[in-house]
């Protein structure tokens, strides 16, 4: 198990988000650990501003839901390597959406923008354990043999 430190940041109305750092394409960003997100999602504009060409995004013709709309265009992107502290995964496919509304809300309350959310596809597959007392996320380096029954 690799232990990944995180920070709990307070939001307005007594909410909070869990933030850690992720390195992709040799650049480090902040990302929200989101146990309610089924898939890891990255922000299209942040990726473009980081130098990634738009041709790398695969159009899915799927409209995404969950961010206050069900009409958001989505893309897929295969990341050659994602690193969180000492943990890494290679050739991992993420969803790419316009997360500008989230980053706008963050800046309005004085927080740094994030590249996206680390979702259940990582947390479940790699046996994610969140320890709020120690502010650590633990992930296995290898995929777990999971029973996907409900």
C-alpha positions in Angstrom: 0.0 0.0 0.0 1.3 3.4 -1.0 0.3 6.2 1.4 -0.6 9.5 -0.3 -1.0 12.6 1.8 -4.0 14.9 1.3 -5.4 18.1 2.6 -8.9 18.7 3.8 -10.1 22.1 2.7 -13.2 23.8 4.1 -15.8 25.0 1.7 -18.7 27.4 2.5 -21.7 26.0 4.3 -19.6 23.5 6.4 -18.6 21.3 3.5 -15.2 20.1 2.6 -13.1 18.6 -0.2 -10.1 16.3 0.0 -7.3 17.6 -2.1 -4.0 15.9 -3.1 -1.4 16.4 -5.8 -1.3 14.5 -9.1 1.5 14.5 -11.7 0.6 13.9 -15.3 2.6 14.8 -18.4 5.5 15.8 -16.0 3.4 18.6 -14.4 1.9 18.6 -10.9 -1.7 19.7 -10.3 -4.2 19.7 -7.4 -7.0 17.1 -7.7 -10.1 16.4 -5.6 -10.4 12.9 -4.2 -14.1 12.3 -4.8 -15.7 9.1 -3.4 -19.0 10.0 -5.1 -17.5 10.3 -8.6 -17.7 7.0 -10.6 -14.8 8.0 -13.0 -11.7 10.1 -12.8 -12.3 13.3 -14.7 -9.9 16.0 -15.8 -10.6 19.5 -16.9 -10.2 20.1 -20.6 -9.1 23.7 -20.4 -6.4 23.0 -17.8 -5.0 20.2 -20.0 -5.0 22.5 -23.1 -3.3 25.3 -21.2 -0.7 22.8 -20.0 0.4 22.1 -23.6 -1.7 19.1 -24.5 -3.0 19.2 -28.0 -6.8 18.9 -28.6 -6.2 16.1 -31.0 -5.3 13.9 -28.0 -9.0 13.9 -26.8 -11.2 11.2 -28.2 -14.8 12.5 -28.7 -17.3 10.1 -27.0 -20.6 11.5 -28.3 -21.8 10.9 -24.8 -23.3 13.7 -22.7 -22.2 13.7 -19.1 -24.3 14.3 -16.0 -23.5 15.1 -12.4 -22.2 18.7 -12.6 -25.6 20.5 -12.7 -26.3 19.6 -16.3 -26.9 16.5 -18.5 -25.8 18.1 -21.7 -22.0 18.5 -21.2 -19.8 17.2 -24.1 -17.3 14.6 -22.9 -14.1 13.2 -24.2 -11.7 10.4 -23.2 -8.0 10.6 -22.8 -5.4 7.9 -22.2 -2.8 9.2 -19.8 0.6 7.6 -20.3 1.4 7.8 -16.5 -0.4 9.3 -13.5 1.5 9.7 -10.2 0.2 10.5 -6.8 3.2 10.8 -4.4 5.0 7.4 -4.8 2.0 5.6 -6.4 1.6 5.5 -10.2 -0.5 3.9 -12.9 0.3 3.7 -16.6 -2.0 4.0 -19.6 -5.0 5.0 -17.6 -8.1 6.3 -19.4 -9.9 9.3 -17.9 -12.9 11.3 -18.9 -12.3 14.9 -19.9 -15.0 17.6 -19.3 -15.2 21.3 -19.0 -14.8 21.8 -15.2 -14.5 25.6 -15.4 -17.5 26.1 -13.2 -15.8 24.2 -10.4 -12.6 26.1 -10.8 -14.5 29.4 -10.9 -16.3 28.5 -7.6 -12.9 27.6 -6.1 -11.4 30.9 -7.0 -14.4 32.8 -5.7 -13.7 31.4 -2.2 -9.9 31.9 -2.4 -8.9 28.3 -3.3 -6.5 27.2 -6.0 -8.0 25.6 -9.1 -7.9 21.8 -9.5 -7.3 19.7 -12.6 -10.2 17.4 -11.8 -11.5 14.6 -9.6 -10.0 11.3 -8.7 -13.0 8.9 -8.8 -14.1 5.5 -7.9 -12.4 3.9 -10.9 -9.1 4.4 -9.1 -10.4 4.2 -5.5 -12.2 0.9 -5.9 -9.8 -0.8 -8.4 -6.7 0.0 -6.3 -8.4 -0.6 -2.9 -8.5 3.0 -1.8 -8.7 3.7 2.0 -9.2 7.2 3.3 -7.8 7.9 6.7 -9.2 11.2 7.8 -7.3 11.1 11.2 -3.9 10.9 9.4 -4.9 12.7 6.2 -3.7 9.8 4.1 -5.1 8.0 1.1 -3.8 4.4 0.8 -3.7 2.7 -2.6 -2.4 -0.7 -3.7 0.0 -0.5 -6.6 -1.7 -3.5 -8.3 -5.3 -3.8 -9.2 -7.5 -5.8 -6.9 -9.4 -8.8 -8.0 -12.8 -7.3 -7.5 -16.2 -8.8 -7.5 -18.3 -6.3 -9.4 -21.7 -7.6 -8.2 -23.9 -5.0 -6.6 
